[in-house]
């Protein structure tokens, strides 16, 4: 892939600010943690769910929202409630196959290079931060992504001239 293309994707990656990954913990009335509630949430949904759980449990039990300090996931992370993209680093692994196939499909529908901005650039950058490893796991998809982005970039440059 051309350096200019990857530089632009990186720039757009840093401009996009996905929601932080939050989780909920259940505490007893003495402040001892009982359990972590399953799921990854954006802050708004976590707060709402914690309040709902507090009402369901009545007194003596309460729920707190916490932000993950360095979230990592073997899939792209989305809120368990609203489905928004969460800011978790993608761990290199074969489990990301659904995510990279979805990314290929998304790129297939992109008409202009500038349409790659936002969440799409953020997702692309996740695969290119550990490019060598993802190229070993998903050579066909990574080649397609590189080729597609390069072609979209060339087309945008030609349209400017």
C-alpha positions in Angstrom: 0.0 0.0 0.0 1.2 3.5 -0.7 2.7 5.4 2.2 0.4 8.3 1.5 -2.7 6.1 1.9 -1.6 4.6 5.1 -0.6 8.0 6.5 -4.1 9.3 5.7 -5.7 6.3 7.3 -3.6 6.9 10.4 -4.5 10.6 10.5 -8.2 9.7 10.3 -7.8 7.0 12.9 -6.5 9.5 15.4 -9.4 11.9 14.6 -12.0 9.3 15.3 -12.8 8.9 19.0 -14.8 5.8 19.8 -16.5 5.4 23.1 -14.4 4.1 26.0 -15.0 0.5 27.1 -16.9 0.4 30.4 -18.0 -2.5 32.6 -20.3 -2.8 35.6 -19.5 -4.4 39.0 -22.0 -5.4 41.7 -21.3 -4.5 45.3 -22.9 -5.4 48.6 -23.9 -2.8 51.2 -20.5 -3.1 52.9 -18.7 -2.2 49.7 -17.4 -5.7 48.8 -17.5 -6.6 45.1 -19.8 -9.5 44.4 -19.4 -9.9 40.7 -18.7 -8.3 37.4 -21.7 -8.0 35.1 -21.0 -9.6 31.8 -20.6 -7.3 28.8 -18.7 -4.3 27.4 -20.6 -1.0 27.4 -20.3 2.6 26.4 -20.5 4.9 29.4 -24.1 6.0 28.8 -25.4 2.5 28.4 -23.4 1.2 31.4 -24.7 4.0 33.6 -28.3 3.3 32.5 -27.9 -0.4 33.0 -26.3 0.1 36.5 -29.3 2.3 37.5 -31.7 -0.3 36.2 -30.0 -3.1 38.1 -30.0 -1.0 41.3 -33.7 -0.7 41.1 -34.2 -4.4 40.4 -32.0 -5.4 43.4 -33.6 -3.0 45.9 -31.5 -1.8 48.8 -28.3 -3.4 50.0 -26.9 -4.0 46.6 -25.5 -1.4 44.2 -23.7 -1.3 40.9 -20.8 0.8 39.8 -19.5 1.7 36.3 -15.8 1.5 35.7 -13.7 2.3 32.6 -11.3 -0.3 31.3 -7.8 1.0 31.7 -6.2 -0.8 28.7 -9.0 -2.7 26.9 -8.0 -5.4 24.4 -10.3 -7.7 22.5 -9.9 -10.5 20.0 -12.8 -8.9 18.0 -13.6 -5.3 17.3 -15.5 -4.2 20.4 -19.1 -2.9 20.4 -21.4 -1.8 23.2 -23.5 -4.8 24.4 -26.6 -2.5 24.6 -26.5 0.1 21.8 -23.9 -1.4 19.5 -21.6 1.6 19.2 -17.9 1.1 18.4 -15.7 0.9 21.6 -12.1 1.9 21.9 -10.4 -1.5 22.5 -7.2 -2.6 20.8 -7.6 -5.5 18.5 -5.5 -8.4 19.5 -4.0 -10.3 16.6 -5.7 -13.6 16.3 -7.8 -15.9 14.1 -11.0 -14.7 16.0 -10.9 -11.4 14.0 -11.9 -13.2 10.8 -15.5 -12.1 11.0 -14.4 -8.5 11.6 -11.9 -8.4 8.7 -14.6 -10.0 6.4 -17.1 -7.3 7.5 -14.4 -4.7 6.8 -13.8 -6.1 3.3 -17.6 -5.9 2.7 -17.7 -2.3 3.9 -14.8 -1.3 1.7 -16.5 -3.0 -1.3 -19.4 -0.5 -0.9 -17.2 2.7 -0.5 -17.3 4.9 -3.6 -14.7 7.6 -2.6 -11.5 7.6 -0.6 -12.8 10.4 1.7 -15.7 8.1 2.7 -13.1 6.0 4.6 -13.0 8.6 7.4 -14.4 8.0 10.9 -15.1 4.5 12.3 -14.1 2.8 9.1 -10.6 4.3 9.2 -10.4 3.4 12.8 -11.3 -0.2 12.0 -8.8 -0.4 9.1 -6.0 1.0 11.3 -6.6 -1.8 13.9 -5.6 -4.3 11.2 -2.6 -2.3 10.0 -1.1 -1.7 13.4 0.0 -5.4 13.5 0.0 -5.7 9.7 2.5 -8.6 9.4 0.6 -10.8 11.7 -2.7 -10.1 10.1 -1.2 -10.6 6.7 -0.2 -14.1 7.8 -3.6 -14.9 9.1 -5.7 -13.2 6.4 -3.6 -12.7 3.3 -6.5 -12.5 0.9 -8.4 -9.9 2.9 -5.4 -7.8 3.7 -4.4 -7.7 0.1 -7.9 -6.7 -0.9 -8.0 -3.9 1.7 -4.6 -2.6 0.6 -5.5 -2.7 -3.1 -9.0 -1.2 -2.6 -7.6 1.7 -0.5 -4.8 2.4 -3.0 -7.3 2.4 -5.9 -9.7 4.7 -4.1 -6.8 7.0 -3.2 -5.5 7.1 -6.8 -9.0 7.8 -8.1 -9.4 10.7 -5.6 -6.0 12.1 -6.7 -7.0 11.9 -10.4 -10.4 13.6 -9.7 -8.5 16.5 -8.0 -6.4 17.1 -11.2 
